[in-house]
């Protein structure tokens, strides 16, 4: 069921003020997209719905949008399909925020030293993080990505820990002695993961908020300290949908849209590259998706720091939204294709659009590379967030698999750095196909 259809059947408490209805026509919006005129929110709604006047997606109109997006992709980035050799090293699943779309988290109480129940989650010490990253750097990765739950004991650094310990109200803080495992501080973890200057991609706006809670520090102060500890770029996750009526429904305990944008702007001011995401296919409608794209484009106009945009299709199976009957599925394949395509057409100031094989699977992930996407994610080595939500598409992609899959659709496989500035074309017929851009990479396979 498409989002337009689904939105009419959501529970009454999720009936939103903003609806996917416009005075624009699909034909006018498509002509603007084809000619390169900057689109507006109403244009995006028309392209995402293939006409806001009718329910459901018109297949012939959808193909016209995909064609326009694929042509734009070729004009902007050519025939290369990029990927990065990377590792996911998430530090902890402990979190008390309670987002309804997430099954990655585990209630922080379960990690307390005196808890006698079951706990399937984990917390890594800085030493354990270093061991994991060092092994992956030996294997040839370029980047370590780290996105974690908001553990109550995690503070920015020792100064922050002292401030929180002395505070009258809790600010969601508990001393490390409360827990079976001490996660250290954010600075401790970043320093531990900084093996041979591997690129560290970490600290979402939500984590940055956690790292300044209870203080009068601004986000620039936080990101400057994190940068000094080894942080190289910031993942623009925790964005979900940057429309507060949706955030109030799916993640009321999370920062609002404006604060997410404030944190991302601060990261750019400190000199950190960023990415940006959208998580779609849950309770939102196409108007919310269009507004989200508009806010991302405005952010890029302001900062120029966003290296890629990543559409993330909601995985619903093992999430509170599904358990509470607020959703009965995610986005359709048609919606996925249109989301990627309209992202390419709308975000005229972001060169790279990612197709996530973790979300879409191999076949559909490759299809997205003909819908406007040009990046095919990373090797990952370990993926926990989507897996815990019920995803089915694996945790690792080898360089050889990348080369074979990308050449199978007539495109050029290219290993890249996180910022896309360093690249090397991969020969799928080489005797040994492995990463070469990481600090210890020598071309041997990752596994």
C-alpha positions in Angstrom: 0.0 0.0 0.0 1.4 3.4 -1.0 1.9 6.1 1.6 -0.9 8.2 0.1 -3.3 5.4 0.6 -1.9 4.4 4.0 -2.1 7.9 5.4 -5.8 8.0 5.0 -6.1 4.9 7.2 -3.8 5.7 10.1 -5.3 6.1 13.5 -7.0 9.3 14.3 -4.2 10.5 16.6 -1.9 10.4 13.6 -4.0 12.5 11.2 -1.7 15.3 10.2 -2.3 18.9 9.4 0.0 18.8 6.4 -1.4 16.7 3.5 0.0 15.8 0.0 -2.3 18.2 -1.9 -1.1 21.0 -4.2 -2.3 23.4 -6.9 0.6 22.3 -9.1 0.2 19.8 -11.8 2.4 16.7 -12.3 3.1 17.8 -15.9 4.5 21.2 -14.8 6.5 19.6 -12.1 8.0 17.1 -14.4 8.9 19.8 -17.0 10.7 21.8 -14.3 12.6 18.7 -13.3 13.6 17.9 -16.8 14.8 21.4 -17.6 16.8 21.8 -14.4 14.7 24.6 -12.8 14.9 24.5 -9.0 11.9 22.6 -7.7 9.7 23.6 -4.8 7.8 21.6 -2.2 4.6 21.4 -4.4 6.7 20.1 -7.3 8.2 17.4 -5.1 4.8 16.3 -3.9 3.5 15.9 -7.4 6.6 13.9 -8.4 6.4 11.7 -5.3 2.7 11.0 -5.8 2.7 11.0 -9.6 -0.2 13.4 -9.1 -1.8 14.6 -5.9 -5.2 14.5 -7.6 -5.4 10.7 -7.5 -4.6 8.0 -5.1 -1.9 5.4 -5.8 1.2 5.6 -8.1 0.7 5.9 -11.8 3.3 3.5 -13.3 3.8 5.3 -16.6 4.3 8.7 -14.8 6.6 7.0 -12.3 8.9 5.8 -15.1 9.1 9.4 -16.5 10.3 10.6 -13.1 12.8 7.8 -12.9 14.1 8.6 -16.4 14.5 12.3 -15.5 16.4 11.4 -12.4 18.7 8.9 -14.1 19.5 11.4 -16.8 20.3 14.0 -14.1 22.6 11.5 -12.3 24.5 10.9 -15.5 25.0 14.6 -16.0 26.2 15.2 -12.4 28.4 12.2 -11.6 28.6 10.1 -14.8 28.7 6.3 -14.8 30.7 5.6 -11.7 29.1 3.8 -8.8 31.0 4.4 -5.6 31.3 2.6 -2.3 33.5 2.8 0.8 35.4 0.1 2.7 34.0 0.6 6.2 33.1 -0.9 9.5 30.1 -0.3 11.8 31.2 -0.1 15.4 28.2 0.9 17.4 29.3 1.4 21.1 26.0 0.6 23.0 22.4 -0.3 22.5 21.5 1.2 25.9 19.0 4.0 25.4 16.1 5.6 27.2 14.7 7.8 24.4 11.9 5.4 23.4 11.6 6.1 19.6 8.7 4.1 18.2 10.5 3.3 14.9 13.6 1.7 16.6 14.3 -1.8 17.8 18.1 -1.2 18.1 17.8 0.1 21.6 17.6 -1.7 24.9 16.3 0.0 28.1 19.3 1.3 29.9 18.0 -0.2 33.2 18.9 -3.6 31.8 22.6 -2.7 31.8 22.7 -1.8 35.5 25.1 -3.9 37.5 22.3 -5.2 39.8 19.8 -6.1 37.0 19.0 -9.7 37.2 16.9 -10.1 34.0 17.8 -10.9 30.4 19.6 -8.4 28.3 20.4 -9.1 24.6 22.1 -5.7 24.2 25.7 -4.7 24.5 28.1 -1.9 25.6 31.7 -1.8 24.6 34.5 -0.3 26.6 36.9 2.0 24.7 39.5 -0.8 24.8 37.0 -3.1 23.1 36.1 -0.5 20.5 39.8 -0.1 19.8 40.3 -3.8 19.3 37.4 -4.1 16.9 38.5 -1.1 14.9 42.2 -2.2 14.8 41.2 -5.5 13.4 39.1 -3.9 10.7 41.9 -1.4 9.9 44.3 -4.4 9.4 41.7 -5.8 7.0 41.8 -2.6 4.9 38.9 -0.4 5.9 39.0 3.3 5.2 36.1 4.4 7.6 34.6 3.4 10.9 31.0 4.5 11.4 29.7 4.6 14.9 26.1 5.4 15.9 24.9 4.4 19.3 22.2 4.5 21.9 22.1 7.3 24.4 23.6 5.5 27.4 22.9 7.5 30.6 26.6 7.2 31.6 28.0 8.6 28.4 29.2 12.2 28.7 31.3 14.2 26.3 34.4 14.1 28.4 35.6 14.2 32.0 34.6 17.9 32.5 31.1 17.1 31.3 30.9 14.1 33.6 31.8 16.3 36.6 29.1 18.8 35.6 26.5 16.1 35.3 27.5 14.5 38.6 27.1 17.8 40.4 23.8 18.7 38.9 20.6 18.7 41.0 18.4 17.2 38.2 19.5 14.1 36.5 19.7 15.2 32.8 19.4 11.5 32.0 22.8 10.8 33.7 23.9 7.9 35.9 27.5 7.4 37.0 29.4 4.6 35.2 29.5 2.6 38.5 25.8 2.0 38.1 26.4 -0.2 35.1 28.1 -3.5 34.5 30.2 -2.0 31.7 31.6 1.5 31.7 31.4 3.0 28.1 33.8 5.8 29.0 33.1 9.2 27.4 32.5 10.1 23.8 36.0 11.5 23.7 37.4 8.3 25.1 35.6 6.2 22.5 36.7 8.4 19.6 40.3 8.4 20.7 40.1 4.6 21.0 38.7 4.2 17.5 41.3 6.5 16.0 43.6 3.8 14.8 46.2 4.9 12.2 44.0 8.0 11.5 41.2 5.8 10.1 38.3 8.1 9.1 35.8 8.3 12.0 32.2 9.0 10.9 30.2 9.4 14.2 28.2 11.6 16.6 24.8 12.3 15.1 22.9 15.5 16.1 21.1 13.4 18.7 24.3 12.1 20.2 25.7 15.7 20.2 22.7 16.8 22.2 23.4 14.0 24.7 27.0 15.2 24.8 26.0 18.7 25.9 23.0 18.0 28.1 23.1 19.8 31.4 25.5 22.5 30.2 25.4 25.9 28.5 27.7 24.7 25.8 26.7 25.3 22.2 27.1 22.6 19.5 30.2 24.2 18.1 32.0 23.7 21.4 30.9 20.0 21.5 31.9 19.3 17.9 35.2 21.1 18.3 36.1 18.9 21.3 35.0 15.8 19.3 37.1 16.9 16.3 40.1 17.3 18.5 39.6 13.7 19.7 39.6 12.3 16.2 36.1 12.9 14.7 36.3 13.4 11.0 32.7 13.7 9.8 29.2 13.6 11.1 26.4 11.2 10.0 23.1 13.1 9.4 21.0 10.4 10.9 18.4 11.0 13.6 16.8 13.2 11.0 13.9 10.8 10.4 11.4 13.3 9.0 12.3 17.0 9.6 8.6 18.0 10.3 7.7 18.2 14.0 4.2 16.9 13.7 5.7 13.6 12.5 8.5 13.6 15.0 6.0 14.2 17.8 4.3 10.9 16.7 7.3 8.7 16.1 10.1 10.1 18.4 8.6 12.6 20.9 11.7 12.2 23.1 14.1 13.2 20.4 15.4 16.7 19.5 13.1 18.7 17.2 13.8 19.6 13.5 15.2 23.0 14.3 17.7 21.6 16.8 18.8 18.9 14.4 19.5 21.6 11.8 21.3 23.7 14.4 23.6 20.8 15.3 24.4 20.0 11.7 25.2 23.7 11.0 27.5 23.7 13.9 29.4 20.6 12.7 29.9 22.3 9.4 31.1 25.5 11.1 33.8 23.5 12.9 34.9 22.2 9.5 33.4 18.7 9.7 31.8 17.1 6.6 28.3 15.8 7.1 25.8 13.5 5.4 22.1 13.8 5.5 19.3 11.2 5.6 15.5 10.7 5.5 13.7 7.8 7.1 10.4 7.4 5.2 7.6 4.9 4.8 6.1 4.9 8.3 3.3 7.3 9.3 4.4 10.3 7.2 3.0 11.3 3.8 4.5 12.7 0.7 4.1 16.3 1.8 6.3 15.6 4.8 8.9 13.9 2.6 8.9 17.0 0.3 9.3 19.4 3.2 12.2 17.3 4.5 14.0 17.5 1.2 13.5 21.3 1.2 15.0 21.6 4.6 18.0 19.5 3.6 18.5 21.6 0.5 18.4 24.8 2.5 20.9 23.4 5.0 23.3 22.6 2.1 22.8 26.1 0.6 23.9 27.4 4.0 26.8 25.0 4.8 28.0 23.2 1.6 29.1 20.4 4.0 26.8 17.6 3.0 28.7 15.0 0.9 25.8 12.6 0.3 22.1 12.1 0.9 20.8 8.8 2.1 17.2 7.7 1.7 16.4 5.1 4.4 13.3 3.0 3.8 11.6 2.2 7.1 12.0 -1.4 8.2 8.9 -2.1 10.2 8.8 -5.7 11.3 10.2 -5.6 14.8 9.5 -2.1 15.8 7.1 -0.5 18.4 5.2 1.3 15.5 4.3 -2.2 14.2 3.6 -3.7 17.6 1.2 -0.9 18.5 -0.7 -1.2 15.2 0.4 2.3 14.0 1.8 0.8 10.8 1.3 -2.5 9.0 4.1 -2.2 6.5 6.8 0.0 5.1 7.2 1.8 1.8 6.4 0.0 -1.5 9.1 -0.6 -4.1 7.5 2.1 -6.2 7.8 4.6 -3.3 11.4 3.6 -2.8 12.2 4.3 -6.4 10.4 7.7 -6.4 12.1 8.7 -3.1 15.5 8.2 -4.6 14.6 9.8 -7.9 13.0 12.9 -6.4 15.9 13.2 -4.0 18.2 13.4 -7.0 16.0 16.0 -8.8 15.3 18.1 -5.7 18.7 18.2 -4.1 20.5 20.1 -6.9 23.3 21.1 -4.5 24.2 17.6 -3.3 26.1 15.5 -5.8 25.7 12.0 -4.3 22.6 10.0 -3.6 23.0 6.6 -1.9 21.3 3.4 -2.5 21.2 1.2 0.7 21.5 -2.5 -0.1 20.8 -3.1 3.6 17.4 -1.5 3.2 16.5 -2.5 -0.3 18.4 -5.8 -0.9 20.7 -6.5 -3.8 18.3 -6.5 -6.7 16.3 -3.5 -5.7 19.4 -1.7 -4.5 20.9 -2.1 -8.0 17.6 -0.8 -9.5 18.0 2.4 -7.4 21.3 3.0 -9.3 19.1 3.6 -12.4 16.7 5.8 -10.5 19.2 8.6 -9.6 21.5 7.0 -7.0 25.2 6.8 -7.6 26.6 5.4 -4.4 26.1 1.9 -3.1 27.0 2.3 0.6 29.9 0.4 2.2 31.2 -3.0 3.1 30.0 -2.4 6.7 31.5 -5.7 8.2 28.9 -5.4 11.0 25.3 -4.1 10.8 23.1 -4.1 13.8 20.4 -1.4 13.6 18.5 -2.6 10.5 19.0 -6.3 11.5 17.4 -5.7 14.9 14.4 -4.0 13.2 13.8 -7.1 11.1 15.9 -6.4 8.0 16.7 -9.4 5.8 19.6 -8.2 3.6 22.8 -9.1 5.4 25.7 -7.4 7.2 28.6 -7.5 4.8 29.5 -6.7 1.2 32.9 -7.6 -0.2 34.8 -5.5 -2.8 34.5 -8.4 -5.3 30.8 -8.5 -4.8 30.6 -4.8 -5.4 32.7 -5.0 -8.5 30.6 -7.8 -10.0 27.2 -6.3 -9.1 28.1 -2.8 -10.4 29.6 -4.0 -13.7 26.6 -6.3 -14.2 24.4 -3.2 -14.8 27.0 -1.6 -17.1 28.5 0.9 -14.6 32.0 1.5 -13.2 32.8 0.3 -9.7 34.8 2.8 -7.7 36.2 2.5 -4.2 36.0 6.0 -2.5 37.0 7.9 0.5 34.3 9.2 2.9 34.4 12.6 1.3 34.4 11.3 -2.3 37.7 13.2 -3.0 39.9 10.0 -3.3 38.7 7.3 -5.7 40.1 4.3 -7.5 38.4 2.2 -10.2 38.1 -1.5 -9.3 39.0 -4.2 -11.8 36.5 -7.0 -11.2 38.7 -9.5 -13.1 41.8 -8.9 -11.0 43.2 -12.0 -9.3 42.6 -10.5 -5.8 40.0 -7.7 -5.3 40.2 -5.9 -2.0 40.3 -2.3 -0.6 43.3 0.0 -1.3 42.4 3.4 0.2 42.5 2.6 3.9 45.5 3.4 6.0 46.6 -0.3 6.1 44.9 -1.5 2.9 46.9 -3.5 0.4 44.4 -4.9 -2.0 43.8 -8.2 -0.3 40.1 -9.1 0.4 38.5 -7.9 3.6 37.6 -11.5 4.6 
